[in-house]
Amino acid sequence: MLSTIADYTRLTKDMGKSLTQVATQPDVSRETDYFLSHIGNVKTIDDFLKDYRLYSYAMKAYGLSDMTYAKAFMRKVLTEGVANKDTFANKLTDARYREFATAFNFAALGSNATKTTQATTGTATHYVTQTMEQKAGDQNEGLRLALYFTRKASTIRTAYQVLADKALTQVVQTALGLPSTISAGNIDAQAKLITNKVELTDFQDPAKVTKFVQRFAAMWDATQAQSDTSTNPALVLIGGASASASMDSDMLSKLQSIRFGK
């Protein structure tokens, strides 16, 4: 049986200790040492994109690993910067690109862009955090999602920000008991549904974020347990599957009736 909330509580009880444990792992330590000792030598966007080890480290740090290949796209993000609302990064719904362009602000700082705290130790901290979430996900995808949502919750201002991020969308849909199939529907209708069910301003309150994550974790574990028992031949043979599935359905119904923040 999964226990997402137990694992989540264990990791977040002393986040500093959890991050230190990840940071000192040989593979993480090796890549971080390389990044911190070489990033200051990068003077231009071209220098940055040419050093794959530095560039891929930074991309992972800001949750953009799946876009590492898109160098032309990222060049545009970095070239235009974030100085005004019409820049490429600012027009993108996904806030991760703005965060990346802000951390490596070549547009405003030129050759000094890689010397700021945000570009150096700030990026390293993000990398360690991303790695911790990734490693957690190797054991329990629900735990990775819970950690990610906790980290990003305070940045959420609109439902469209949620919908632009697959991980945030999955957490919110799961917590609210919404089927993933609604993602195929009208984006405005999805946004309205979320704002009708959740006070997004509550995500500025750590206590309410924790409560929402607990709700997600309970729904996640119940759903996973229901899936496991319904497909396990041994449980079917001993007659346990139908009873367990029924109990999980009852649990899901009760969880779905809980109003966030109440």
Helices and strands as residue ranges (DSSP letters): H 4-13, H 15-23, H 26-38, G 39-41, H 45-50, H 52-61, G 65-67, H 71-80, H 88-91, H 95-103, H 106-109, G 110-115, H 121-139, H 141-152, G 153-155, H 159-163, H 166-175, G 180-184, H 187-197, G 200-204, H 206-231, H 233-237, H 240-257
